[in-house]
Amino acid sequence: MPSQDAAHHPAPSSPAGPVVDVERAEAALTEHYPRLVRIAYLVLPAGTGRGRRVLTAHSLTQRALPRTRVPAPAPPSRSAGRDGDPGYALVRLRVVRTALEAGLPLRRRAWPKRAQLPPLLPQVWGLKLFPHPGGADGLALDQRLAALSGPARAACVLRGLERLPDGDVRAVLAAAGVADPDAALAEADRAPAAYHLLDSPEFDPCALQARPTDLLRRRRHLNAVLVAGAALAVCGALLGPAGDGRGPDAAAAPPYARNPAARAALDPGKLTRVSPTAWKTSARVDFSVWPARGGLTGDTALLRRALAVWARPGGSVQVSATPGTPSGGPAGPPQLLYAGAVDGARVVILHDGLRIARYAEPADGTRGAVLDLARVDGADRAGASAVVLSRTDGDVRYLTAPWVRGAGARDLRAPGSGATDLPLTDGVTPPLAGPALEPGPCASWNVLQLTDGTGTRLVTDLGELVPARLTAGRPGATGAGSATGAASGAEVLRTWAPFACSLSAVRSAGVRSVNAWAFAEQPLPDASGSAAWVCTRAETWRGGGARVLTQFHTPGGRFGAVTAEAEDVPACGARRPQVLAGVLWKSAAGAWYLLAAGSPDVASVGATGGAEGTARGHLLTVRAERGARADLKGTLEDGRSISGLR
């Protein structure tokens, strides 16, 4: 490995100009390898097929490392970060040059260039590798790039992926051997610019899918190789000199010996099994202390099938994963949480420290098996309270944590009704009706209520493997009765009731928890009571992608109306709970008003545009016209400004 000095200190200059050491070039290639392979993949012609392009891109990038010190290319006009590293500029230039050479046609009476020949390394036997498929936009961009010449493709990649100005693109193309860089830039100008798609997964040759090659043809070739190998061995024994087995690799394993950790991950005998009482004394109370439960924990064949499918699911297996969840197999032996027969299926639930995996197969065979994966890293006692064991005909059955003492079902839309007790059998609940999935009016929203030694909490099925926890209160607040907590008390259940059906907006998004905060109550201008403003925030297991909704509920209304929706914003969160939102409202007398409300620490609110007005405090009521659009601005008590959520 290159030293830190080699990776970050400038190479000495020669009388003819700066040079790049091999160590510096290796450091740049290693650090930026995925980006360099992507450049090669995009510049290579598409006619060879995606699998061939992937292997060729890796081969060209690995061969871009020089053998000796070489002169550094001219520095780009921007010299910050990666662009100012002469080692990176050198290997990028070599990658672009060889990728352009690889696209040249073979000519008679001329030796082919090394880049025009199939790559010797890397090679993958028995598998076809290709990037993940993308959407229609990515396919259209790939087709547009394929229609360009090699220099024009290189110009698009250097412009869009490397963000180089045309002067630097021209210099790189000229150094790579392009005869007319200006013509390449002009041709690239005629292609629609969709440069933001160049960073998308369908153009990432380092994130690949694998499928088998032609199995029958491979079997025939293998038989032929075995016959030829046997004949060669007989000839070698008859004609070759006697050996003593003391070659340099005599005691070594084969070059591609199976990884011991990977083999252990597929061995059901090495599954981790936790004591039923481990959670009582452990410093961590999460999925890592769940014991193995179920009637099939000793079924070695079932466990072996579950591990094998997790490591390499076949084409007939239906695989699903929550957003941001890696889909590869476990790195080592996972932990067994459950193996048993449930609702006409055999179910296995495993945990590898990062993910929960659920394998299910029909009781009468393996055809129609499914594999579900969910990210659960950072789970705490509340987040590890339950997992979905099965779904059948709209009913959901849960496996609860060993510390759960009682379970019940309740309708979040009916806060006045009590919870229906659910008996637990080895932690498994009976089936209960899940939240309504069919289109139309939302009449109910069924949730699971869990009780343990720390209190009572609610979780809801959002179509994923791990149910989302429901909380209520001001985010980040402290003090008795004000902090965000489990939505189980009468007041918080009333807070959630009009807004329960809005949970369908965050279904299948990898949601970890959803909090509802009644941040304002606003008198209506026609003296018909007060309306409630509620902000709901859905946090995800991956951290990003949090969804925020502000909703407005008038007296007597069955549902709250969504007034604003945003993603990846700090509003209504623990870091910045402040929020400001508005809505056009029609009174019973037919008059239209702009109503706006902010969180309690908003000192003033103003509206401009289709409705004008200001007010001290966190509430604003202004006469408006139907369809008016206004911009909201507010000032917090500490002097900071806040904009209306959109």
C-alpha positions in Angstrom: 0.0 0.0 0.0 1.3 3.5 -0.7 2.4 5.6 2.3 0.6 8.8 3.3 3.5 10.8 2.0 3.2 9.1 -1.4 -0.5 9.7 -1.5 -0.6 13.4 -0.5 2.8 15.0 -0.9 3.7 16.4 -4.3 6.2 14.5 -6.4 9.6 16.1 -7.0 10.0 18.1 -10.2 12.4 17.3 -12.9 14.2 19.9 -15.1 11.6 19.2 -17.8 8.6 19.7 -15.5 6.8 17.9 -12.7 6.6 14.1 -12.7 4.3 11.5 -11.1 5.8 8.7 -9.0 4.3 5.2 -9.4 3.3 5.3 -5.7 1.4 8.5 -6.1 -0.4 7.2 -9.2 -1.3 4.0 -7.3 -2.7 6.1 -4.4 -4.9 8.1 -6.8 -6.0 5.0 -8.7 -6.9 3.2 -5.5 -8.7 6.2 -3.9 -10.8 7.1 -7.0 -11.1 3.6 -8.5 -14.9 3.5 -8.8 -14.9 6.9 -10.6 -12.2 5.9 -13.0 -13.9 2.6 -13.9 -17.2 4.6 -14.5 -15.3 6.9 -16.9 -13.9 3.9 -18.8 -17.3 2.2 -18.9 -19.0 5.4 -20.3 -16.3 6.1 -22.9 -16.2 2.4 -24.2 -18.6 1.7 -27.1 -21.9 0.0 -26.2 -21.8 -2.5 -29.0 -19.8 -5.0 -27.1 -22.5 -5.6 -24.5 -22.8 -4.5 -20.9 -21.0 -7.5 -19.4 -18.0 -7.2 -21.8 -17.9 -3.4 -21.1 -17.7 -4.0 -17.3 -14.7 -6.3 -17.5 -13.0 -4.2 -20.1 -13.5 -1.0 -18.0 -12.0 -2.7 -15.0 -9.1 -4.1 -17.0 -8.3 -0.7 -18.6 -8.4 1.1 -15.3 -6.1 -1.4 -13.6 -3.6 -1.2 -16.5 -3.6 2.7 -16.2 -0.9 2.4 -13.5 2.4 3.4 -15.0 5.5 1.3 -14.5 7.9 4.2 -14.0 7.9 7.9 -13.1 6.2 9.8 -15.9 5.7 13.5 -16.7 2.5 14.9 -15.2 -0.2 16.2 -17.6 -1.0 19.9 -17.7 -3.0 20.8 -14.6 -6.6 21.7 -15.0 -7.9 25.2 -14.6 -9.4 24.2 -11.3 -6.8 22.8 -8.9 -8.8 22.1 -5.8 -9.3 18.6 -4.3 -9.2 15.7 -6.8 -8.8 18.0 -9.8 -5.5 19.4 -8.4 -3.9 16.0 -7.9 -1.4 15.3 -10.8 -1.6 11.5 -10.0 -5.3 11.5 -10.6 -5.0 13.6 -13.7 -2.4 11.1 -15.1 -4.4 7.9 -14.5 -7.6 9.6 -15.8 -5.8 10.6 -19.0 -4.5 7.0 -19.4 -8.0 5.6 -18.8 -9.5 7.9 -21.4 -6.7 7.2 -23.9 -7.0 3.4 -23.7 -10.8 3.5 -23.6 -10.7 5.5 -26.9 -8.2 3.0 -28.3 -10.5 0.1 -27.3 -13.3 1.5 -29.5 -11.2 1.7 -32.6 -12.0 -0.9 -35.3 -9.4 -3.6 -36.1 -7.6 -3.0 -39.4 -5.9 -5.4 -41.8 -2.1 -5.4 -42.0 -1.8 -3.6 -38.7 -1.0 -4.9 -35.3 -4.0 -4.3 -32.9 -3.4 -2.1 -29.9 -3.5 -3.9 -26.5 -6.7 -2.1 -25.5 -8.5 -3.5 -28.7 -8.0 -7.1 -27.5 -10.2 -8.9 -25.0 -9.0 -8.4 -21.4 -6.9 -11.1 -19.9 -7.8 -10.0 -16.4 -10.2 -9.7 -14.6 -12.1 -12.8 -15.6 -15.2 -14.3 -14.0 -16.0 -17.9 -14.8 -19.6 -19.1 -14.9 -21.2 -15.7 -14.3 -22.4 -12.8 -16.3 -21.9 -9.5 -14.6 -23.6 -6.3 -15.6 -24.8 -3.0 -13.8 -28.2 -2.7 -12.3 -30.9 -1.7 -14.8 -32.0 1.9 -14.7 -35.0 3.9 -15.7 -36.2 5.2 -19.0 -34.0 8.3 -18.7 -30.9 6.3 -18.1 -31.6 4.0 -21.1 -32.2 7.0 -23.3 -28.9 8.6 -22.2 -27.0 5.3 -22.9 -28.5 5.2 -26.4 -27.6 8.8 -27.1 -24.0 8.2 -25.9 -23.8 5.1 -28.1 -24.7 7.1 -31.1 -21.7 9.5 -30.6 -18.2 8.9 -31.6 -15.6 7.9 -29.0 -14.1 11.4 -28.6 -17.5 12.9 -28.3 -18.5 10.4 -25.6 -15.3 11.2 -23.8 -16.1 14.9 -24.0 -19.5 14.3 -22.5 -18.1 12.3 -19.7 -15.4 14.8 -18.9 -17.9 17.6 -19.0 -20.7 15.9 -17.1 -19.0 13.5 -14.7 -15.7 15.4 -14.1 -17.2 18.9 -14.4 -14.3 20.1 -16.5 -14.6 23.3 -18.5 -14.3 23.0 -22.3 -10.7 24.3 -22.2 -9.6 21.5 -19.9 -11.7 18.9 -21.8 -10.0 20.0 -25.0 -6.5 19.6 -23.4 -7.3 16.1 -22.0 -8.7 14.9 -25.4 -5.6 16.3 -27.2 -3.3 14.5 -24.7 -5.3 11.3 -25.2 -4.5 11.4 -28.9 -7.8 12.8 -30.3 -7.0 14.5 -33.6 -9.7 17.1 -33.5 -10.9 17.9 -30.0 -13.0 20.9 -31.2 -15.0 18.6 -33.5 -15.6 16.2 -30.5 -16.8 19.1 -28.4 -19.1 20.3 -31.2 -20.5 16.7 -31.6 -21.1 16.5 -27.8 -23.0 19.8 -28.0 -25.6 18.2 -30.2 -26.4 15.5 -27.6 -29.0 16.6 -25.0 -27.3 17.3 -21.7 -28.5 14.9 -19.0 -25.2 14.9 -17.1 -26.8 14.4 -13.7 -27.7 10.8 -14.8 -24.0 9.9 -15.3 -23.7 9.4 -11.5 -26.7 7.0 -11.5 -26.4 3.3 -10.5 -27.0 2.0 -14.1 -23.6 3.4 -15.1 -21.7 2.1 -12.0 -19.5 -0.9 -13.1 -18.6 -1.5 -9.4 -22.2 -2.3 -8.3 -23.1 -5.3 -10.3 -25.7 -8.0 -10.8 -24.7 -11.6 -11.4 -26.5 -14.2 -13.5 -25.3 -17.7 -14.7 -23.9 -18.2 -18.2 -25.3 -20.9 -20.6 -25.3 -23.9 -18.2 -25.6 -26.7 -20.8 -22.8 -25.2 -23.0 -20.7 -24.8 -19.9 -21.3 -28.4 -18.9 -20.2 -29.6 -22.3 -17.1 -27.5 -22.2 -16.3 -28.7 -18.7 -16.5 -32.3 -19.8 -14.2 -31.6 -22.7 -11.7 -29.9 -20.4 -11.8 -32.8 -18.0 -11.0 -35.3 -20.8 -8.2 -33.1 -22.1 -6.8 -32.6 -18.6 -6.8 -36.4 -17.9 -5.0 -37.0 -21.2 -2.5 -34.4 -20.4 -1.9 -35.8 -16.9 -1.3 -39.3 -18.4 1.2 -37.9 -20.9 2.9 -35.9 -18.2 3.3 -39.0 -16.0 4.7 -41.0 -18.8 7.0 -38.3 -20.3 7.8 -35.9 -17.5 10.5 -36.1 -14.9 9.7 -37.3 -11.4 9.0 -34.5 -9.0 9.2 -34.2 -5.3 6.3 -31.8 -4.7 8.5 -29.0 -3.4 7.4 -26.3 -5.7 6.8 -22.7 -4.4 3.0 -23.4 -4.1 3.2 -27.1 -3.0 1.5 -26.6 0.3 -0.8 -23.6 -0.7 -4.5 -23.8 -1.3 -5.8 -23.3 -4.8 -5.8 -19.7 -5.9 -9.6 -19.4 -5.7 -10.2 -21.4 -2.6 -13.6 -20.7 -0.9 -13.5 -18.0 1.8 -13.8 -19.6 5.2 -16.1 -16.8 6.5 -18.4 -17.2 3.5 -18.5 -20.9 4.0 -19.3 -20.4 7.7 -22.1 -18.0 6.8 -23.8 -20.8 4.9 -23.4 -23.4 7.7 -26.6 -23.8 9.8 -24.5 -25.4 12.5 -22.7 -22.1 13.0 -25.7 -20.0 13.4 -25.6 -17.8 16.5 -28.2 -18.7 19.1 -28.8 -16.4 22.2 -29.9 -17.5 25.6 -33.6 -16.7 26.4 -32.5 -14.7 29.4 -29.6 -12.8 27.7 -31.7 -9.6 27.3 -32.1 -9.3 31.1 -28.4 -8.7 31.8 -27.1 -7.4 28.5 -26.0 -3.7 28.2 -27.6 -3.7 24.7 -31.3 -4.4 24.4 -32.0 -4.8 20.7 -32.3 -7.6 18.2 -28.9 -9.0 19.2 -30.4 -10.4 22.4 -33.5 -12.1 20.9 -33.5 -15.8 21.5 -34.1 -18.4 18.8 -37.8 -19.3 18.9 -40.2 -21.5 16.8 -40.8 -25.2 16.3 -38.3 -25.6 13.4 -35.1 -24.2 14.9 -33.6 -27.8 14.6 -34.6 -28.2 11.0 -31.1 -28.1 9.5 -32.3 -28.5 5.9 -34.7 -25.5 6.2 -32.0 -23.3 7.8 -29.5 -24.3 5.1 -32.0 -23.3 2.4 -32.7 -20.0 4.1 -29.0 -19.2 4.3 -28.3 -20.2 0.7 -31.2 -18.1 -0.7 -30.0 -15.1 1.3 -26.5 -15.5 -0.1 -27.6 -16.1 -3.7 -31.4 -15.9 -4.4 -32.5 -17.8 -7.5 -34.5 -16.3 -10.3 -37.8 -17.7 -8.9 -37.3 -16.1 -5.5 -39.2 -12.9 -4.9 -36.8 -10.6 -3.1 -37.6 -7.3 -1.5 -35.5 -4.8 0.5 -36.3 -1.6 2.2 -34.6 1.5 0.7 -31.0 1.8 1.7 -30.7 -1.9 2.6 -27.8 -3.9 1.1 -29.1 -7.1 -0.6 -26.0 -9.3 -0.4 -25.6 -12.3 1.9 -24.2 -12.2 5.4 -20.5 -11.7 5.9 -20.4 -14.4 8.6 -22.7 -16.7 10.6 -25.9 -14.7 11.3 -28.1 -14.9 14.4 -31.2 -17.1 14.3 -34.3 -15.3 15.7 -37.1 -17.6 14.5 -37.8 -20.8 12.5 -41.3 -22.2 12.5 -44.5 -23.1 10.6 -46.8 -20.1 10.3 -50.0 -19.8 8.2 -49.2 -22.6 5.8 -45.6 -21.6 5.3 -42.2 -22.3 6.8 -40.6 -19.1 8.0 -37.0 -18.3 9.1 -35.9 -14.9 10.5 -32.2 -14.1 10.8 -30.2 -11.1 12.0 -26.6 -10.2 10.9 -26.2 -7.0 13.0 -27.1 -4.7 10.2 -30.2 -6.3 8.7 -33.2 -8.6 9.4 -33.8 -11.2 6.8 -37.0 -13.2 6.5 -37.1 -16.3 4.4 -40.5 -18.0 3.7 -41.4 -21.0 1.6 -44.7 -22.9 1.1 -45.2 -25.8 3.5 -45.4 -28.2 0.5 -42.2 -27.2 -1.3 -39.9 -24.4 -2.2 -41.5 -23.0 -5.3 -42.7 -19.5 -4.6 -40.1 -18.7 -1.8 -39.7 -15.1 -0.8 -36.8 -13.2 0.9 -37.4 -9.9 2.6 -34.6 -7.7 4.0 -34.8 -4.7 6.3 -32.1 -2.5 7.7 -32.2 -2.3 11.5 -28.8 -1.0 12.5 -29.0 1.3 15.5 -32.2 -0.3 16.8 -33.0 0.4 20.4 -35.4 -1.3 22.8 -38.4 0.4 21.2 -37.2 -0.1 17.6 -36.6 -3.8 18.2 -40.0 -4.6 19.8 -41.4 -6.6 16.9 -41.0 -7.9 13.4 -43.7 -9.0 10.9 -43.8 -12.7 10.8 -46.4 -13.2 8.1 -49.1 -11.5 6.1 -52.1 -13.4 4.9 -55.4 -12.1 3.4 -54.8 -8.6 4.8 -54.0 -10.0 8.3 -50.6 -9.5 10.0 -48.9 -11.7 12.5 -46.0 -10.4 14.5 -43.1 -11.9 16.4 -42.5 -9.7 19.5 -39.3 -9.1 21.6 -38.7 -11.3 24.6 -39.2 -8.3 26.9 -42.8 -7.7 25.7 -45.2 -8.7 28.4 -48.5 -8.0 26.6 -49.9 -7.1 23.2 -53.2 -5.6 22.0 -54.8 -4.4 18.8 -56.5 -1.0 18.5 -57.9 1.3 15.8 -56.0 4.5 15.7 -59.0 6.2 14.1 -61.1 5.5 17.2 -59.1 6.8 20.2 -62.1 6.3 22.5 -62.2 2.6 22.0 -60.0 0.3 24.1 -57.4 -2.1 22.9 -58.3 -5.8 22.2 -55.9 -8.1 24.1 -53.8 -10.5 22.0 -52.4 -13.6 23.6 -48.8 -14.3 22.9 -47.5 -17.8 22.1 -43.8 -17.9 22.4 -43.8 -14.2 21.4 -46.1 -14.7 18.4 -49.3 -12.8 18.1 -52.5 -14.2 16.5 -53.3 -12.6 13.2 -54.8 -9.1 13.4 -56.3 -7.0 10.6 -53.6 -4.8 9.1 -54.1 -1.1 8.0 -56.5 -0.8 5.1 -54.8 -1.1 1.7 -57.7 -0.8 -0.7 -58.4 2.6 -2.3 -61.2 4.7 -1.1 -62.2 6.2 2.2 -60.0 5.3 5.1 -62.4 4.1 7.8 -59.9 2.6 10.2 -56.2 2.2 10.8 -55.3 -0.9 13.0 -52.1 -0.8 15.0 -50.3 -3.1 17.5 -50.0 -2.0 21.1 -47.1 -3.5 23.0 -46.4 -3.3 26.8 -43.1 -4.0 28.5 -41.4 -3.0 31.7 -40.8 0.6 30.5 -44.3 1.4 29.3 -46.7 1.0 26.4 -46.0 1.9 22.8 -47.8 1.6 19.4 -46.3 0.2 16.2 -47.9 0.1 12.7 -47.4 -2.1 9.7 -46.2 0.1 6.7 -45.7 -2.9 4.4 -42.2 -3.7 5.5 -40.5 -6.3 7.7 -40.1 -4.1 10.8 -43.1 -2.1 11.9 -42.8 1.7 12.5 -43.0 3.1 16.0 -45.6 5.9 16.5 -44.8 8.8 18.9 -46.3 12.1 19.7 -45.1 15.4 21.1 -42.8 18.3 20.4 -39.5 16.9 18.8 -36.5 17.3 21.1 -38.5 18.7 24.0 -37.6 18.0 27.6 -39.6 18.1 30.7 -42.4 16.0 32.1 -45.3 15.5 29.8 -43.7 17.4 26.9 -41.1 15.2 25.4 -41.7 13.0 22.3 -43.0 9.7 23.6 -45.0 6.6 22.8 -48.5 7.4 21.4 -50.5 5.4 24.0 -52.1 8.0 26.3 -55.6 9.3 25.7 -54.3 12.8 24.6 -51.8 11.5 22.0 -54.3 9.0 20.7 -56.7 11.9 20.0 -53.9 13.8 18.4 -53.3 10.9 16.0 -56.9 10.0 15.2 -57.6 12.5 12.3 -54.2 12.0 10.8 -53.8 8.2 11.0 -54.7 7.6 7.3 -51.8 9.9 6.2 -49.5 7.1 7.3 -50.2 5.5 3.9 -48.0 8.3 2.3 -44.9 6.8 3.9 -45.6 3.1 3.2 -42.6 1.1 1.9 -40.1 3.9 2.5 -37.9 2.3 5.1 -39.6 4.2 8.0 -38.3 3.7 11.5 -40.7 6.0 13.4 -43.4 8.6 12.8 -44.0 11.5 15.2 -47.2 13.6 15.3 -46.9 17.1 16.9 -49.9 19.4 17.4 -47.9 22.6 17.1 -50.7 25.2 16.9 -54.4 25.7 17.5 -56.0 28.5 15.5 -59.4 30.2 16.0 -61.4 30.2 12.8 -62.6 33.6 11.5 -66.3 32.7 11.4 -66.3 31.9 15.1 -67.0 28.2 14.4 -64.3 26.9 16.7 -60.6 26.3 16.5 -58.6 24.3 14.0 -55.6 22.1 14.9 -52.3 22.2 13.1 -50.3 19.0 13.2 -46.9 18.2 11.8 -46.0 14.5 11.2 -42.4 13.5 10.6 -41.4 10.0 9.4 -37.7 9.1 10.2 -36.0 6.3 8.2 -33.6 3.6 9.2 -31.0 4.9 6.7 -31.1 8.4 8.2 -31.9 10.3 5.0 -35.3 10.5 3.2 -37.3 11.8 6.2 -40.8 12.8 5.1 -42.5 15.8 6.7 -46.3 16.6 6.4 -48.2 19.6 7.8 -51.9 19.0 8.2 -54.9 21.1 9.1 -58.0 19.8 10.9 -61.2 21.7 11.4 -63.8 20.9 14.1 -66.0 18.1 13.2 -63.8 17.0 10.3 -63.0 13.3 10.0 -59.6 13.7 8.4 -56.9 16.3 8.4 -56.0 18.0 5.2 -52.3 17.9 4.0 -51.2 21.5 3.5 -47.5 20.9 2.8 -45.1 18.0 2.2 -41.3 18.0 2.1 -38.5 15.5 2.2 -35.0 15.7 3.8 -35.7 19.0 5.7 -35.0 19.6 9.4 -38.5 21.0 10.1 -40.4 19.2 12.9 -37.3 17.2 13.8 -35.2 17.0 17.0 -32.5 19.3 15.5 -34.8 22.0 14.4 -38.5 21.5 15.4 -39.6 25.0 14.2 -42.2 24.9 11.4 -44.5 27.4 9.6 -47.4 26.4 7.2 -50.5 27.9 5.6 -53.7 26.9 3.9 -56.6 28.6 2.0 -59.8 28.0 3.9 -63.4 28.8 3.0 -65.8 29.8 5.7 -69.4 28.7 6.0 -70.4 32.2 4.7 -68.4 31.6 1.5 -65.4 33.9 2.3 -61.9 32.8 1.6 -59.1 33.3 4.1 -55.4 32.5 4.2 -54.7 30.9 7.5 -51.1 30.4 8.6 -49.6 29.0 11.8 -46.1 28.5 13.2 -44.7 26.6 16.1 -44.9 28.3 19.5 -41.4 29.9 19.2 -42.4 31.9 16.0 -42.6 35.6 17.0 -44.2 37.0 13.9 -45.7 35.8 10.6 -46.0 37.6 7.2 -47.6 36.8 3.9 -46.8 38.3 0.5 -48.0 37.5 -3.1 -51.6 36.5 -3.6 -52.5 37.5 0.0 -50.8 40.3 2.0 -50.6 40.6 5.8 -48.5 40.4 8.9 -49.2 39.4 12.5 -47.4 39.3 15.8 -47.3 35.9 17.3 -47.4 32.6 15.5 -50.9 32.8 14.0 -52.0 34.8 10.9 -55.5 35.2 9.4 -55.8 37.3 6.1 -58.7 37.7 3.7 -57.8 36.2 0.3 -59.3 35.2 -3.1 -60.0 31.7 -4.2 -56.9 30.1 -5.6 -54.5 32.8 -4.3 -50.9 31.7 -3.7 -48.9 33.4 -1.1 -45.3 33.2 0.3 -45.0 32.9 4.1 -42.1 34.2 6.1 -41.7 34.2 9.9 -39.3 35.4 12.5 -38.4 33.2 15.5 -38.0 34.5 19.0 -34.2 34.4 18.7 -34.3 36.6 15.5 -33.8 33.9 12.9 -36.1 33.7 9.9 -38.2 30.8 8.8 -40.0 30.1 5.6 -43.3 28.3 5.0 -43.1 24.6 4.4 -43.9 23.6 0.8 
